[in-house]
Amino acid sequence: MDERAALDLIGGVVGRAGDDAAVVDGQVVTTDMLHERTDFPPGTTRYTAGWRAVGASLSDVAAMGAEATAAVAVYAAPAFEEGDLLDFVRGARDVCEAVGAEYVGGDLDSHTEFTVATTALGTTDDPVPRDGATPGDLVCVTGTMGRSGAALRLFEQGETERANDLFRFEPRVGSGQALAAHATAMMDSSDGLARSLHQLSEASDCGFAVEFDDVPVAEAVHEVAADEADLRELACFFGEDFELVFTLPETALETAREASPTPISVIGQVTDPESGLTMDGEALPDRGFTHGK
């Protein structure tokens, strides 16, 4: 089975599954695993790998509207090279510091492929789930889309310094906390904008009507995209951008914008479930980043 089917299977057994992170008595916990073959293109530095791996888990904390407190990582590789290991830890530490959390260690293991498993912790008394979107709410995103897709193209072109810079995203912890009082449903865009919308729609039993012209696209995407279709692909379906995708009442928009440290863009509106998911009036395919490919 593919990743989506596996998650559905687990969801039928584990009652708390389904959101970006679990919340137990106000404690937020989430875990991720990344592999060199699928997640770190040739040219990715160990510093970027540490930043990105831990940042992915911190992004899940952000999607719950929680305060990030700490993170740990398992570092596995065919051999332990001093420079690589120290660079990884520095990246992990720096991304934690960027969001007010602390990197507190982890574990080491031998493996045939460079592999990282990360866990992030946070706290919240009022988590934002995926299942609260209501027809009439606005559909919004933080930041810009397509950053990681553009980075991959730059890695392929040998522009590794710029690609690494694009790969080191800042988890939207501050925005998540600012939105917690207003958002009706929220998740991060690690699987891509289109798939995130499908996941929110399924959880909230609603439809979405979005417009591509309202989607904020990273400047780097315009530089690397071959044409308009390619630009849409990178912005909507590539994934791994780790922005927040959320819904909120229109009356809360300006207050949320003032509180969020990251720009917020309105890309559409929540509709009745019978309306389905559309972009520019056409059905929006359920495609995005799939782990294990």
Number of C-alpha atoms within 10 A of each C-alpha: 7 10 12 10 10 10 13 13 12 12 13 11 9 10 8 12 14 18 21 23 28 21 22 11 9 14 17 25 22 21 20 16 17 20 18 15 13 11 19 21 19 13 16 19 18 20 22 26 28 27 25 27 27 33 30 27 28 36 30 34 34 34 33 32 31 31 22 28 21 22 27 22 26 15 21 20 17 12 14 14 9 8 10 16 18 15 18 22 22 18 24 29 23 20 26 25 14 13 20 14 21 20 21 13 14 14 12 14 14 13 12 9 13 17 22 23 19 24 21 28 25 25 20 20 12 14 25 27 25 26 19 19 28 22 17 16 23 27 25 22 25 24 20 21 30 27 26 26 28 26 25 22 19 20 20 14 11 13 14 20 14 13 26 23 12 19 22 22 21 20 29 27 29 20 24 32 24 22 29 22 15 19 27 21 26 33 30 30 30 23 22 28 31 24 22 26 25 20 19 25 25 14 17 20 18 22 24 28 22 24 16 14 10 12 21 19 20 19 13 20 23 17 10 18 18 10 10 9 10 14 21 18 19 26 29 26 24 26 28 24 28 32 28 30 27 31 30 26 18 14 11 15 21 11 12 20 17 12 15 19 16 19 15 21 19 20 20 23 21 25 22 16 16 9 13 18 24 19 17 12 10 12 12 19 14 15 18 21 17 15 14 11 9
